[in-house]
Amino acid sequence: MKAFRLLITVVSLGFILTYSGCGKSSPGESTQQKQLKLLSQTWKMKSVSLTGVDQTSSWTGFQLIISGTFSSTAASATYNYSCTGRPALSPWPAGGGTNSLGTWSFGADPVTQIIRDPNDANGNTLPMTYTVAAASGSTPATLQISFTYNGNGYTRVSNVSGGWLFTFTN
């Protein structure tokens, strides 16, 4: 009888310990928060093409820095980007010298869409499609951004209009 009581006690204790922490689990990270973590870093240009023509040699040293602190309170939160090593003829805005700084937000699908300079008063808002893969072992993280630039020029528009594809690693 003592053995049976001990068995019941152990089973009951196991049951209590197993289910005592159950209840509503706290919500995990949102999709935007996960994507922001993947995107927020310094990206080094690996290759660039304009309408299928390789432009990589003109973009040596180009880097895209994406940063920001996640905001769950703003439906259209904006984050920051800057770039260095930008050539003179570029679809990226110029800052001081070859540096630029702007904002971006997630598009309708935060896993594949971002909008560069969503609040630009000059009409330079630019929807972009992206894919990002986290680093794995010895393989660096990769970011690929594509967009069609026809915009109000940061440079001579005729020289940079068309479909751009940027591939970065970290």
TANORUR-V967893 format. One line per field, one symbol per residue. ss: DSSP state (~ for helix, > for strand, _ for the rest). psi: psi as a letter, one per 30 degrees, with the letter a starting at -180 (. if undefined). A space follows every 50 residues. Layout:
BEGIN
ss: ???
psi: ???
END
This chain:
BEGIN
ss: _~~~~~~~~~~~~~~~~~~___________~~~~~~~~~__>>>>>>>>> __>>_~~~~___>>>>>___________>>>>>>_______________> >>>>>>______>>>>_________>>>>>>>>__>__>__>>>>>>>>_ ______~~~~_>>>>>>>>_
psi: eeeeeeeeeeeeeeeeeeffglaklkkakleeeeeeeefjlkkkkelkkj hfkkgeffgkfkkkjkllkkjffkehklllllklgklejkgkkkbkbgkl kalllkaejfffkljkhfgkfgggkjkkklkkklkjbfkllkkkkklkjg lkkfajeffgkajkjkkll.
END
